[in-house]
Amino acid sequence: MSDTILILGACGQIGTELTLKLRKLYGNTAIIASDIREGNTELMQSGPFEILDATNKEKIVEVIEKYAISEVYLMAAMLSVTAEKYPQKAWNLNINSLLHVLDLAKDKLIKKVFWPSSIAVFGTTTPKQHTPQITVTEPTTVYGISKLAGERWCAYYKSNYGVDVRSVRYPGIISWKTNPGGGTTDYAVEIYHKAITDKFYNCFLTENTRLPMMYMDDAIRATIAMMQATLPIHFFSYNIAAIDFTPKEITAAIQKRVPGFKVAYSPDFRQQIADSWPQSIDDTQAKKDWNWQYEFDLEKMTDVMLNSLKKKYNS
């Protein structure tokens, strides 16, 4: 590959690990990381970095021209919990940044765009089990509304201007390397940290709240595979699925490995958001169009999370 990639929002939970993986694949100098703040040491030392606001189109153009960028991964977003507190800021970041990048692709300044959507596009009227690729999408959160609008803008630019824009709908993403960024599924990351540090966790969802989840390595693999694939000409923000579980089930998996770990339940406003989302996802379309498959089940993920966090805290 000779293309140069710009990652907007490279210091977030997914952006950090995506940047490092792409640098391993394509070379450090081919991946330009950017965010409104600096990231962790590994990210900053492994390749080029620019301070960049994803809503500032002129600055994005400057960086694209400076590095001869051909692909943009737009990872900057305000997630579900934070977006409920700052609706207009969330809309500005989540939508205007996308429209800027789509315009740059329409005007041939870049060749290809990756933009992540989310299971938040679904709502209370969506089928809860094995949620189909094409179904009722009536989101009730600011984040979900912005992601649904973003999907429609991507489809519009694809059909009207031939823009090569690609997307997946991420479920909850679980990782030990970076802290979660204000999402409703964050409990599934926090619970592993608390198992190591406190042997106690107070969960903000009820014990039987089932949600679709994915280990970070699978999410990164899906993202890169989607960008490398030769896709059909229609636009989908593809459903991708891996595992689904409840707080009670993840607790049981941890307790097998951390005897004495206890969890209490104090549902808060995030429960209402979780209740509006699917419990499991049908990703048949992604399997058919680009051979998507996940690798990490709950047991394998729990082993990796606890072993990695033990090393992290001990060091």
Secondary structure, DSSP 8 states (H G I E B T S, - for coil): ----EEEETTTSHHHHHHHHHHHHHH-GGGEEEEESS---HHHHHHS-EEE--TT-HHHHHHHHHHHT--EEEE-----HHHHHH-HHHHHIIIIIHHHHHHHHHHTTS-SEEE--EEGGG--TTS-SSSB-SSS-----SHHHHHHHHHHHHHHHHHHHH--EEEEEEE-EEE-SSS---S-GGGHHHHHHHHHHHTSEEEESS-TT--EEEEEHHHHHHHHHHHHHS---SS--EEE---EEE-HHHHHHHHHTTSTT-EEEE---THHHHHHTS-SSB--HHHHHHH-------HHHHHHHHHHHHHHHHH-
